Amino acid sequence: MQNIAIWHEYMGLSVDEIATDYSLSLDDIYAAMAYYFDHQQAIDRQIAEDEAFVDALQAQTPSPFRQMLTQDELK
């Protein structure tokens, strides 16, 4: 359900695009969006916490490719 809210609200996908791209029924998408709007503050907070976790994890474990680029720039 959180993914449907992200796809629609943050990524701007239409309900029809979500249904087609992810093989979901329109009923399921509208139900998920209704739930999202009824619980928007809590869900938005969870999305922000998830993003912060990913950012922290990425900061702790930089990609080998990015490290290689940084090393090449220092040469």
C-alpha positions in Angstrom: 0.0 0.0 0.0 2.8 2.4 0.8 4.3 1.7 -2.6 1.1 2.7 -4.3 1.0 6.0 -2.4 4.6 6.6 -3.4 4.0 5.8 -7.1 0.9 8.0 -7.2 1.8 10.9 -4.9 5.5 11.2 -5.2 6.3 9.8 -8.6 3.2 11.2 -10.3 1.9 7.9 -11.8 -1.7 7.8 -12.7 -4.0 5.1 -11.3 -4.2 3.5 -14.8 -0.4 3.5 -15.1 0.0 1.8 -11.7 -2.7 -0.8 -12.6 -1.0 -1.6 -15.9 2.7 -1.4 -14.8 2.1 -3.5 -11.6 -0.8 -5.8 -12.7 -3.1 -4.4 -10.0 -6.9 -3.9 -10.1 -8.3 -0.4 -10.0 -10.3 -1.4 -6.9 -7.1 -2.3 -5.1 -5.4 0.9 -6.0 -8.3 3.1 -5.0 -8.6 1.2 -1.7 -4.9 1.7 -1.0 -5.2 5.4 -1.9 -8.2 5.8 0.4 -6.3 4.2 3.2 -3.3 6.4 2.5 -5.5 9.6 2.7 -7.1 8.4 5.9 -3.7 7.8 7.5 -1.5 10.2 5.5 0.5 11.7 8.4 1.6 8.3 9.7 2.4 6.9 6.3 4.3 10.0 5.2 6.3 9.8 8.5 7.1 6.2 7.8 8.2 7.0 4.2 10.5 9.8 5.6 11.9 7.4 8.2 12.6 4.8 5.5 14.3 7.3 3.3 16.5 8.5 6.2 17.4 4.9 7.0 18.5 4.3 3.3 20.5 7.5 3.3 22.3 6.5 6.5 23.0 3.1 5.2 24.3 4.4 1.9 26.6 6.9 3.9 28.0 4.0 5.9 28.6 1.7 2.9 29.6 3.7 -0.2 29.4 2.0 -3.5 32.7 0.4 -4.8 32.1 2.3 -8.1 31.8 5.6 -6.3 35.0 4.8 -4.4 36.8 4.0 -7.6 35.7 7.3 -9.1 36.9 9.2 -6.0 40.3 7.5 -6.1 40.7 8.2 -9.9 39.9 11.9 -9.2 42.7 12.1 -6.6 45.3 10.9 -9.0 
